[in-house]
Amino acid sequence: MIQFVDYITAEEYMSLRKKVGWCDFPLEEAQAGIDNAYMINCARDEEKAIGIVRLLWDGGYIAFLSDVIVDPEYQGRGIGKKLVESCISKIKADAKLGYKVKMCLLAAKGKEPFYEKFGFKGRPNDKLGAGMDQWIMFDEEMN
């Protein structure tokens, strides 16, 4: 039976990232990302972590949906949907009356239709430019 809980280890998180082909980084950095998230929701089959989502929110008008990952063996079972819905529900429950929160995300290539089902709009569009990002790398020479 699949359960949804509010914890995941850094090792489990990095294992899920690897299963979907995402880049690797130090466990200490992964742990900081887990510890500093506004919300973590982890799908578990028995004790095995099979899905994760992190919600980052500043408590104001910007929230960021991050790391929606479902183990490929478990995809297509509605787990990703439940993970995303849990973040939307958390914002709705915690935002103050009258607040307006813009939830942002960076979809993996080809996953845009999944997020559109929740009301997310693709970019670029008539009003907004493309989403952008960059990895800032630190090595011994930079420190």
Backbone as a ProteinNet text record, in pm:
[ID]
protein_1_A
[PRIMARY]
MIQFVDYITAEEYMSLRKKVGWCDFPLEEAQAGIDNAYMINCARDEEKAIGIVRLLWDGGYIAFLSDVIVDPEYQGRGIGKKLVESCISKIKADAKLGYKVKMCLLAAKGKEPFYEKFGFKGRPNDKLGAGMDQWIMFDEEMN
[TERTIARY]
84.3	0	88.7	55.6	134.4	85.4	181.4	152.2	229.2	178.1	242.8	284.4	413.2	469.8	553.1	591.4	662.2	813.5	871.1	1014.9	1074.8	1201.8	1282.5	1427.5	1510.2	1652.4	1720.3	1834.9	1911.2	1949.8	1982.2	2019.5	1902.1	1782.9	1664.5	1633.6	1645.1	1620.4	1714.8	1843.7	1941	1920.4	1876.4	1846.1	1730.7	1627.3	1514.9	1560.1	1642.2	1695.3	1769.7	1850	1928.2	1837.2	1729	1638	1571.1	1554.7	1493.3	1597.1	1725.3	1831.7	1871.3	1839.6	1877	2016.7	2079.6	2219.2	2236.8	2359	2401	2465.4	2460.1	2534.3	2555	2636.3	2670	2547.9	2554.8	2446.1	2419.8	2524	2508.4	2420.4	2439.6	2359.5	2215.4	2198.8	2064.8	1992.6	2061.6	2001	1957.9	2038.7	2001.9	1874.4	1862.7	1742	1618.8	1635.5	1525.1	1488.9	1590.9	1569.2	1506.2	1538	1491.3	1366.6	1310.4	1185.4	1070.8	974.1	854.8	775.7	775.8	703.2	771.9	776.4	822.3	705.5	680	583.6	650.5	661.3	728.3	628.9	617.9	535.7	622.1	566.6	639.7	555.6	620.5	561.1	629.3	555.1	615.3	718.2	844.9	949	1024.8	999.6	1074.7	1020.1	1108.1	1069.9	1052.5	932.6	904	864.6	850.3	814.8	842.8	862.8	895.4	846.6	811.3	792.3	841.8	902.6	941.7	865.6	813	748.2	834.2	874.2	950	855.1	842.6	751	810.3	806.7	861	758.8	638.6	533	460.6	507.7	446	377.5	414.1	339.4	405.5	523.9	590.8	612	568.7	594.7	655.3	738.8	805.8	787.2	729.8	710.3	837.5	902.8	1033	1040.4	1118.6	1153.1	1032.7	942.6	833.4	892.9	919.6	985.1	903.1	878.3	817.7	905.8	943.8	1022.2	955.2	1030.2	970.6	887.2	921.4	844	703.9	683.2	555.7	479.4	535.1	468.8	339.9	244	117.1	13.8	42.1	-49.8	-113.5	-95.2	-155.7	-74.2	46.7	131	176	223	265.6	151.5	32.6	-85.5	-109.1	-102.6	-124	-15.9	107.8	216.9	193.6	159.2	134.6	12.9	-93.7	-214.1	-186.8	-96.5	-65.6	-0.8	79.8	144.6	43.1	-43.7	-147.4	-237.6	-273.9	-357.7	-287.2	-156.9	-79.7	-79.3	-58.3	-60.8	-199.7	-302.3	-439.3	-470.2	-419.2	-445.4	-366.6	-245	-156.7	-157.4	-199.8	-202.1	-314.4	-288.5	-387.5	-497.3	-613.7	-727	-685.4	-715.7	-680.4	-546	-465.5	-335.4	-355	-255.6	-249.2	-109.1	-99.7	29.7	51.8	166.2	203.7	293.9	243.9	322.4	393	523.3	606.2	668.8	710.6	784.8	862	958.9	1032.8	1005.8	922.5	884.3	998.3	1014	1105.3	1048.9	1136.5	1094.6	991.1	880.6	774.2	670.7	696.3	603.7	505.3	511.4	424.1	275.1	227.8	84.9	38.7	126.9	93.9	60.2	141.1	121.1	5.3	-21.4	-134.4	-266.6	-274.7	-396	-427.7	-325.5	-343.2	-361.6	-363	-381.9	-254.1	-138.8	-14.3	-14.9	39	46	188.1	199.7	330	390	521.1	595	692	720.1	668	523.7	457.4	321.9	305.5	183.3	160.9	209.7	211.7	247.8	383.5	427.8	547.3	652.2	778.1	889	914.6	1015.5	1051	1106.2	1080.9	1147.5	1295.2	1376.6	1521	1584.3	1700	1774.8	1921.2	2003.3	2144.4	2196.1	2293.7	2364.5	2489.2	2511.7	2633.6	2721.9	2834.9	2923.1	3034.4	3067.1	3174.4	3277.9	3401.7	3509.5	3618.7	3725.9	3832	3891.7	3901.1	3959.4	3873.3	3742.9	3652.6	3644.8	3677.1	3663.8	3785.9
-118.4	0	124.6	219.6	342	442.5	496.1	598.2	724.4	837.6	966.8	1022	1052.2	1096.9	1223.6	1287.4	1415.6	1402.8	1288.5	1272.8	1188.4	1214.4	1136	1157.3	1056.3	1075	1134.3	1194.2	1248.9	1137.6	1020.6	907.5	863.2	856.8	818.6	923	1048.8	1159.5	1151.2	1131.2	1125.1	999.8	891.3	769.6	793.4	861.7	893.3	984.1	1084.2	1172.4	1090.5	996.8	914	829.3	775.4	689.8	762.7	895.2	970.5	1046.3	1019.8	1076	1218.5	1262.3	1398.1	1397.7	1513.4	1523.3	1490.7	1456.4	1419.9	1541.3	1547.6	1646.4	1591.6	1656.1	1600.6	1579.3	1474	1444	1559.7	1628.1	1742.7	1850.4	1872.8	1971.3	1922.5	1793.1	1735.3	1750.3	1723.4	1734.7	1878.3	1975	2115.7	2148.6	2094.8	2116.8	2057	1942.2	1877.6	1956.7	1990.8	2060.5	2198.1	2265	2402.5	2414.6	2303.9	2307.5	2347.4	2416.7	2450.4	2323.4	2232.6	2107.1	1998.9	1879.9	1759.2	1661.8	1598.2	1488.6	1374.1	1261.6	1144.9	1030.3	971.7	852	731.6	640.6	520.7	396.7	295.5	163.1	79.6	49.8	-8.6	93.2	56.5	149.3	215.9	173.9	222.6	356.9	457	587.1	570.9	604.5	586.9	717.8	825.6	954.5	1065.4	1184.1	1299.7	1427	1523	1660.5	1750.7	1861.3	1964.7	2091.3	2157.3	2286.1	2391.1	2489.8	2602.6	2722.1	2789.2	2904	3005.3	3130.9	3237.5	3292.5	3238.4	3286.3	3407.1	3455.9	3569.4	3525.1	3589.7	3565.7	3468.4	3415	3322.6	3186.7	3083.7	2945.7	2874.2	2776.7	2702.4	2553.4	2488.6	2344.7	2282.3	2199.1	2148.2	1996.5	1935.2	1794	1700.8	1715.4	1618.3	1496.7	1393.1	1273.4	1151.2	1063.1	933.3	827.3	728.1	615.8	564.6	549.8	504.5	376.2	288.4	165.1	193.3	311.1	345.5	454.9	503.3	609.9	559.1	650.6	615.5	564.3	576.5	527.7	640.9	765.8	878.5	932.2	880	923.9	1068.2	1101.1	1238	1336.6	1297.1	1382	1411.4	1308.5	1328.3	1416	1400.4	1482.7	1630.4	1660.9	1800.2	1855.4	1778.6	1823.9	1853.7	1778.2	1803.3	1940.2	1982.3	2113.9	2226.1	2209.7	2310.4	2320.8	2208.7	2208.6	2275.1	2252	2312.1	2463.7	2515.1	2660.6	2714.3	2649.5	2695.2	2693.7	2596	2584.8	2688.4	2721.2	2805.7	2953.5	2985.7	3127.6	3200	3323.8	3404.3	3450.1	3474	3524.1	3650.2	3654.8	3769.9	3755.6	3657.3	3636.6	3589.7	3616.7	3572.3	3514.1	3383.9	3316.6	3266.2	3301	3252.4	3130.4	3012.9	2890.8	2869.5	2856	2840.6	2701	2658.9	2533.7	2535.2	2448.4	2423.8	2278.8	2257.5	2122	2053.9	1925.5	1846.1	1840.6	1834.6	1833.6	1724.2	1763.1	1669.9	1650.2	1705	1687.4	1803.3	1900.6	2017.6	1981.9	1888.1	1854	1803.6	1735	1688.8	1808.1	1912.4	2029.5	2117.1	2117.3	2195.6	2146.9	2019.7	1964.5	2031.1	2090.1	2157.1	2308.3	2356.8	2499.4	2577	2509.1	2579.3	2618.2	2733.8	2785.9	2774.4	2731.4	2721.5	2858.4	2861.7	2981.7	2944.1	3033	3168.8	3169.5	3280.2	3301.1	3449.3	3494.5	3633.8	3736.5	3700.4	3796.3	3769.3	3644.9	3608.1	3542.4	3571.9	3510.9	3369.3	3309.4	3171.8	3167.2	3057.5	3035.7	3013.9	3052.9	3040.7	2985.3	2922.6	2875.2	2862.1	2838.1	2807.9	2730.7	2645.9	2578.7	2660.4	2696.7	2766.5	2662.5	2637	2529.7	2589.2	2521.9	2563.5	2452.4	2489.8	2391.4	2451.4	2380	2424.1	2557.8	2584.1	2707.9	2829.5	2809.1	2920.7	2954.4	2861.9	2884	2946.4
0	0	0	-84.8	-95.3	8.5	83	183.5	149.6	196.5	175.4	311	323.7	450.9	429.5	538.6	528.4	550.1	515.6	533.2	420.9	395.8	302.7	342.7	326.7	354.7	231.3	253.8	141.4	44.4	96.7	11.2	-76.2	-17.1	-94.2	-201	-163.3	-256.4	-376.3	-348.6	-457.4	-542.5	-482.2	-557.3	-654.5	-609.1	-698.6	-812.2	-782.1	-887.4	-992.3	-946.9	-1039	-1128.4	-1069.8	-1145.8	-1262.2	-1251	-1360.5	-1443.6	-1418.2	-1501.1	-1466	-1344.3	-1303.9	-1245.4	-1244.1	-1201.4	-1053.1	-1022.9	-888.8	-821.2	-689.7	-612	-472	-390.8	-258.9	-168	-86.7	6.8	102.8	144.3	234.5	170	42.2	-32.4	-46.9	-72.3	-80.8	52.2	161.5	294.5	323.2	283.4	302.2	224.7	104.7	25.1	90	151	221.3	346.8	424.7	551.9	534.9	425.5	406.7	320.6	279.9	203.7	296.3	242.4	319.8	350.2	252.3	267.9	185.9	241.6	171.7	173.3	60.8	58.6	-16.1	51.9	-4.3	-13.3	-132.6	-151.2	-118.3	-39.7	-0.1	-25.9	-80.5	-93.8	12.9	120.3	241.1	290.5	296.7	343.9	229.3	106.1	-9.7	-59.1	-68.9	-125	-275.5	-325	-468.2	-535.7	-457.7	-514.5	-415.5	-467.6	-382.9	-449.9	-368.8	-414	-302.1	-340.3	-244.2	-279.5	-178.9	-196.1	-128.1	-202.7	-149.8	-150.5	-37.2	-28	67.4	26	109.8	208.9	208.6	297.3	242	129.3	62.6	-65.3	-174.7	-298	-395.3	-363	-454.9	-389.4	-458.2	-417.1	-537.5	-510.1	-616.2	-593.1	-690.8	-688.7	-745.2	-666.7	-706.9	-690.8	-775.5	-762.7	-757.9	-851.2	-861.9	-931.9	-852.6	-905.3	-863.9	-960.4	-931.2	-997.2	-917.8	-967.8	-1095.9	-1205	-1331.6	-1319.9	-1227.6	-1207.9	-1153.6	-1097.1	-1034.1	-1108.5	-1218.2	-1293	-1355.7	-1376	-1436.9	-1337.8	-1208.4	-1104.9	-1023.9	-1069	-998.5	-882.2	-863.6	-752.1	-772.9	-891.7	-921.1	-901.3	-942.9	-925.9	-778	-695.1	-551.3	-490	-536.1	-484.6	-516	-640.7	-679.6	-606.4	-600.2	-530.4	-384.2	-322.4	-181.4	-162.3	-257.5	-248.2	-268.4	-365.2	-388.8	-267	-208.8	-88.7	28.7	42.3	152.3	141.1	21.3	1	33.8	-15.1	11.9	161.5	232.5	376.4	456.5	410.7	491.4	453.9	332.1	291.3	365.5	398	469.5	374.4	429.5	352.3	276.9	150	67	-2.6	35.9	-28.7	-172.5	-251.6	-390.1	-408.5	-427.5	-435.9	-577.9	-633.9	-766.8	-747.8	-788.8	-779.4	-912.9	-905.6	-1025.3	-1026.8	-1144.5	-1158.3	-1288.4	-1296.2	-1419.9	-1457.7	-1557.2	-1597.5	-1673	-1648.3	-1730	-1871.5	-1969.2	-2109.2	-2134.2	-2195.3	-2228.6	-2119.2	-2000.3	-1887.6	-1873.1	-1962.3	-1952.6	-1948.9	-2031.3	-2026.2	-1888.8	-1816.8	-1681.8	-1592.5	-1597.6	-1510.6	-1556.2	-1685.6	-1736.7	-1677.4	-1642.8	-1580.9	-1447	-1384	-1254.4	-1269.9	-1395.1	-1418.7	-1445.4	-1448.8	-1481.3	-1628.3	-1658	-1794.7	-1847.3	-1972.1	-2035.5	-2063.4	-2065.4	-2100.2	-2211.4	-2301.3	-2311.5	-2361.4	-2333.7	-2384.2	-2417.2	-2439.4	-2481	-2379.1	-2251.3	-2147.2	-2081.6	-2085.3	-2009.9	-2098.6	-2070.7	-2142.8	-2094.8	-2153.7	-2117.4	-1975.5	-1905.4	-1777	-1803.4	-1710.5	-1729.5	-1602.9	-1618.2	-1503	-1539.3	-1439.1	-1460.7	-1340.1	-1363.3	-1254.8	-1227.8	-1104.5	-1064.1	-996.8	-1056.9	-1009.7	-924.2	-817.1	-728.5	-722.8	-747.7	-735.3	-649.4	-631.1	-542	-584.1	-712.9	-761.3	-726.5	-712.5	-686.7	-538.5	-451.3	-306.9	-246
[MASK]
+++++++++++++++++++++++++++++++++++++++++++++++++++++++++++++++++++++++++++++++++++++++++++++++++++++++++++++++++++++++++++++++++++++++++++++++

